[in-house]
Amino acid sequence: GPKQPTAGSLEPCATNNQDPCTSGTLDTVTSFTQDRKNHFSFNFNLARGSSGTNDFRRFAGATIDFGKKLDGTLESWDATNPIVLGFKAQGTTDGKLKLDFVDIGNHKVTVFIQGLTTDFQKYAITKNLLDSAGAPDFDATKIHAIAIVVDDNTTSSASAQGTIEVNTEGLKFNPKLSTTTSS
């Protein structure tokens, strides 16, 4: 059947250069909400990050992860079939976002989006676009994860705060059931 990726928040490790990160994260994503299968949002506060010499932990974001198959191999998306993502930004964003596309071999291509506003705008991500980066060994037919990132470079501010909203073509979604007093 169709792949249903999951969405989640992305924050820098609390300990600089720790890989894998086992000490927790800096709380740069102040809230993450997925309210339906085709929409999620995150609030960010870059003042909670850290930056300096060899320290690049002033970012916040979200990930779209295609998960694993039952046999443990990585699921992927083939960019030959374009994916359309909608973005909307509020707060100190400078109208920019960074999208990192990671293939199953852990090779990365970064795409920059400019001109974001408080209204949703759609962007088609195609194989041709990703291939045009010329990244060695990157396989646009086997995208495993997409990171949606704001940082002190995209926002032009080390203390930027705001909200990024994302519309997708369908993520895995488990609605929350609330208790009720009626029968």
Phi, psi and chi 1 to 4 in degrees:
 res  aa     phi    psi   chi1   chi2   chi3   chi4
   1 GLY       - -179.3      -      -      -      -
   2 PRO   -67.5  146.1   20.2  -27.1      -      -
   3 LYS   -71.5  140.3  -64.0  173.5 -173.4   68.5
   4 GLN  -122.9   94.2  -77.6 -155.4  -71.1      -
   5 PRO   -69.3  164.0   23.2  -29.4      -      -
   6 THR  -108.6  154.4   57.0      -      -      -
   7 ALA  -114.2  148.4      -      -      -      -
   8 GLY  -160.1  171.1      -      -      -      -
   9 SER   -85.7  159.9   62.7      -      -      -
  10 LEU  -133.9  118.7  176.1   66.0      -      -
  11 GLU  -133.8  155.7  -63.4  176.9  -43.7      -
  12 PRO   -72.4  151.5   19.1  -24.1      -      -
  13 CYS   -65.5  143.3 -172.5      -      -      -
  14 ALA   -65.2  -28.6      -      -      -      -
  15 THR  -105.0  121.7  -56.9      -      -      -
  16 ASN   -59.3  135.6 -167.1   27.2      -      -
  17 ASN    62.7   19.3  -64.5  -40.8      -      -
  18 GLN   -85.0  121.9 -172.9  179.8   53.9      -
  19 ASP  -145.4  113.3 -175.4   18.3      -      -
  20 PRO   -75.3  155.7   27.7  -32.6      -      -
  21 CYS   -76.7  114.9 -179.5      -      -      -
  22 THR  -117.9   -3.2   57.4      -      -      -
  23 SER  -101.4   13.8   60.9      -      -      -
  24 GLY    89.9 -179.0      -      -      -      -
  25 THR  -124.5  161.4   60.0      -      -      -
  26 LEU   -78.4  136.9  -61.7  175.3      -      -
  27 ASP   -81.3   63.5 -169.3   23.5      -      -
  28 THR   -84.0  -22.8   56.1      -      -      -
  29 VAL   -96.7  104.8  175.3      -      -      -
  30 THR   -80.2  -20.3   56.0      -      -      -
  31 SER  -160.7  148.8   71.0      -      -      -
  32 PHE  -134.1  127.1  178.9   90.5      -      -
  33 THR  -133.0  124.7  -54.8      -      -      -
  34 GLN  -114.9  106.8 -178.6 -176.9   -7.6      -
  35 ASP   -97.6   -9.8   55.0   -5.2      -      -
  36 ARG  -163.0  171.6   54.9 -167.8 -177.6  -85.2
  37 LYS   -67.4  -18.8   70.1  178.3 -176.1  176.6
  38 ASN  -116.7   22.5   59.9   -5.9      -      -
  39 HIS  -155.7  136.1  176.2  -93.9      -      -
  40 PHE  -148.2  163.4   65.9   86.9      -      -
  41 SER  -146.1  158.8   64.9      -      -      -
  42 PHE  -143.3  142.3   64.2   93.7      -      -
  43 ASN   -96.6  145.1  -65.4  -15.7      -      -
  44 PHE  -134.4  154.5   64.1   90.9      -      -
  45 ASN  -143.1   99.2 -178.7  -11.3      -      -
  46 LEU   -71.4  -16.1  -63.0 -174.9      -      -
  47 ALA   -62.0  -21.1      -      -      -      -
  48 ARG   -83.0   -3.9  -64.5  178.8  175.8 -173.1
  49 GLY   -87.1 -168.6      -      -      -      -
  50 SER  -144.7  140.9  178.9      -      -      -
  51 SER  -150.3  154.8   54.6      -      -      -
  52 GLY   166.2 -163.2      -      -      -      -
  53 THR   -59.9  121.4  -55.7      -      -      -
  54 ASN    56.3   27.4  -62.1  -43.6      -      -
  55 ASP  -131.4  108.9 -170.4   -8.1      -      -
  56 PHE  -122.5   55.2  -52.0  100.2      -      -
  57 ARG  -110.5   34.8  -65.2  177.5  -64.2  145.7
  58 ARG  -110.9   72.0 -161.5  169.0  -61.7  -80.8
  59 PHE  -147.1  164.4   66.1   86.1      -      -
  60 ALA  -150.1  153.7      -      -      -      -
  61 GLY  -178.5 -164.5      -      -      -      -
  62 ALA  -140.6  156.7      -      -      -      -
  63 THR  -122.1  147.7   58.5      -      -      -
  64 ILE  -116.5  114.7  -61.6  172.4      -      -
  65 ASP  -117.9  130.5 -171.6  -53.3      -      -
  66 PHE   -85.1   -2.4  -70.9   87.0      -      -
  67 GLY    74.9 -161.9      -      -      -      -
  68 LYS  -125.1  153.4  -67.7 -177.2  179.3  179.0
  69 LYS   -78.5  169.0  -62.0  177.1 -175.1  175.0
  70 LEU   -57.9  -30.5  -68.6  175.4      -      -
  71 ASP   -83.9    3.6   65.4    5.4      -      -
  72 GLY    93.4  -10.0      -      -      -      -
  73 THR   -75.9  153.9   58.6      -      -      -
  74 LEU   -73.5  135.0  -61.8  178.0      -      -
  75 GLU   -74.5  157.3  -76.8  -79.8    8.6      -
  76 SER  -151.3  166.6   63.1      -      -      -
  77 TRP  -116.3  136.3  157.6   65.6      -      -
  78 ASP   -94.8  111.9 -178.5  -11.3      -      -
  79 ALA   -69.1   -2.2      -      -      -      -
  80 THR   -59.1  -31.8  -55.5      -      -      -
  81 ASN   -98.4  103.0  -56.9  -55.6      -      -
  82 PRO   -56.0  145.7  -21.5   31.0      -      -
  83 ILE  -105.0  138.7 -170.3  170.3      -      -
  84 VAL  -110.7  123.6  176.4      -      -      -
  85 LEU  -119.0  140.1  -62.5  173.3      -      -
  86 GLY  -106.8  137.9      -      -      -      -
  87 PHE  -129.9  146.6  -63.3  103.1      -      -
  88 LYS  -144.6  138.8  171.6  177.4  161.2  174.8
  89 ALA  -132.1  143.3      -      -      -      -
  90 GLN  -135.2  151.0  -64.8  177.6  -33.7      -
  91 GLY    93.6 -155.5      -      -      -      -
  92 THR   -85.5   90.7  -52.6      -      -      -
  93 THR  -122.1  -14.2   64.3      -      -      -
  94 ASP    59.1   15.6 -148.8   13.9      -      -
  95 GLY    70.1   20.3      -      -      -      -
  96 LYS  -125.7  152.7  -61.8  175.7 -171.0  166.6
  97 LEU  -142.4  156.6  -92.4 -178.6      -      -
  98 LYS  -118.6  130.4 -178.4  168.2   69.3  172.4
  99 LEU  -114.4  122.1  -56.4 -179.9      -      -
 100 ASP  -104.4  122.9  -70.3  -29.9      -      -
 101 PHE  -104.8  124.1  -66.0   84.1      -      -
 102 VAL  -118.4  128.2 -178.0      -      -      -
 103 ASP   -89.2  177.8   70.7   10.2      -      -
 104 ILE   -67.0  -15.9   61.8  170.7      -      -
 105 GLY   -92.8    8.3      -      -      -      -
 106 ASN    68.3   26.8 -151.8   30.9      -      -
 107 HIS   -92.3  144.9  -54.0  101.9      -      -
 108 LYS  -124.9  142.7  179.6  172.8   77.4  169.9
 109 VAL  -125.0  134.0  163.9      -      -      -
 110 THR  -108.2  133.3  -60.2      -      -      -
 111 VAL  -120.6  133.5  174.5      -      -      -
 112 PHE  -102.9  136.7  -69.0   93.9      -      -
 113 ILE  -111.8  134.1  -69.1 -178.9      -      -
 114 GLN  -126.8  159.7  -61.1 -179.2   44.5      -
 115 GLY    84.6   20.0      -      -      -      -
 116 LEU   -65.6  145.8  -69.8  177.3      -      -
 117 THR  -132.2 -172.3   67.2      -      -      -
 118 THR   -82.3    3.0   55.2      -      -      -
 119 ASP  -110.5  145.1  -66.0  -43.3      -      -
 120 PHE   -62.3  136.7  -87.0  106.2      -      -
 121 GLN  -127.9  138.9  -63.3  174.4   69.0      -
 122 LYS   -95.9  142.2  -68.5 -179.3  179.3 -179.2
 123 TYR  -130.6  129.0  -63.4   86.2      -      -
 124 ALA   -96.2  123.3      -      -      -      -
 125 ILE  -101.0  118.0  -66.6   94.5      -      -
 126 THR  -115.2  162.9   64.8      -      -      -
 127 LYS   -60.8  -42.2 -178.2  178.9 -178.1  -54.3
 128 ASN   -59.9  -41.5  -73.4  -15.9      -      -
 129 LEU   -61.4  -49.3  172.8   73.8      -      -
 130 LEU   -66.4  -40.7  -63.3  172.7      -      -
 131 ASP   -65.5  -29.0  -74.4  -14.5      -      -
 132 SER   -65.8  -16.5   72.3      -      -      -
 133 ALA   -68.6  -21.8      -      -      -      -
 134 GLY    67.9   25.8      -      -      -      -
 135 ALA   -72.0  124.9      -      -      -      -
 136 PRO   -62.2  137.3   -0.1    2.8      -      -
 137 ASP    70.0   -3.4  -59.0  -40.0      -      -
 138 PHE   -71.8  132.4  179.7   79.6      -      -
 139 ASP  -115.6  100.7 -172.3  -14.3      -      -
 140 ALA   -69.3   -6.1      -      -      -      -
 141 THR   -92.3   -0.6   66.9      -      -      -
 142 LYS  -138.6   59.4  -64.5  180.0  179.7  171.5
 143 ILE   -78.4  124.2  -54.4  -62.4      -      -
 144 HIS   -97.8  -32.9  174.3   64.7      -      -
 145 ALA  -150.8  152.8      -      -      -      -
 146 ILE  -127.4  126.7  -55.7  167.5      -      -
 147 ALA  -107.3  132.2      -      -      -      -
 148 ILE  -109.9  114.7  -60.4  156.8      -      -
 149 VAL  -128.2  138.1  179.1      -      -      -
 150 VAL  -114.7  141.6  -69.3      -      -      -
 151 ASP  -146.1 -176.9   60.8   24.4      -      -
 152 ASP   -68.0  -17.0   50.1  -13.8      -      -
 153 ASN   -82.4  -44.1  -68.8  -46.4      -      -
 154 THR   -69.7  -34.0   62.2      -      -      -
 155 THR   -91.0  -14.4   63.9      -      -      -
 156 SER    60.9   27.4  -59.2      -      -      -
 157 SER  -153.8  131.5  169.8      -      -      -
 158 ALA   -78.3   -9.9      -      -      -      -
 159 SER  -120.9   23.8   58.9      -      -      -
 160 ALA   -60.2  142.2      -      -      -      -
 161 GLN  -134.6  146.1  -64.3 -177.4   48.6      -
 162 GLY   174.8 -165.1      -      -      -      -
 163 THR  -135.9  135.7  -57.4      -      -      -
 164 ILE  -115.8  129.9  -58.5  -64.3      -      -
 165 GLU  -113.7  142.6  -70.7 -169.3   54.1      -
 166 VAL  -130.9  129.3 -178.3      -      -      -
 167 ASN  -103.9  135.9  -78.2  -23.6      -      -
 168 THR  -125.8  179.9   69.4      -      -      -
 169 GLU   -93.7   12.5  -67.3 -177.7  -16.9      -
 170 GLY   127.6  110.6      -      -      -      -
 171 LEU  -111.4  161.5  -63.3  167.6      -      -
 172 LYS   -62.8  135.1 -168.7  169.9 -167.7  161.9
 173 PHE  -143.5  125.8  176.5   60.7      -      -
 174 ASN  -116.0  102.8  -63.9  -47.3      -      -
 175 PRO   -64.1  152.4   15.3  -20.4      -      -
 176 LYS   -93.1  136.7  -69.5  180.0  175.5   59.2
 177 LEU   -99.8  126.7 -178.1   62.3      -      -
 178 SER   -98.0  153.1  -60.1      -      -      -
 179 THR   -74.8  158.6   58.7      -      -      -
 180 THR  -139.1  154.3 -179.9      -      -      -
 181 THR   -94.5  -12.2   55.1      -      -      -
 182 SER   -89.9  157.6   59.2      -      -      -
 183 SER  -103.6      -   51.7      -      -      -
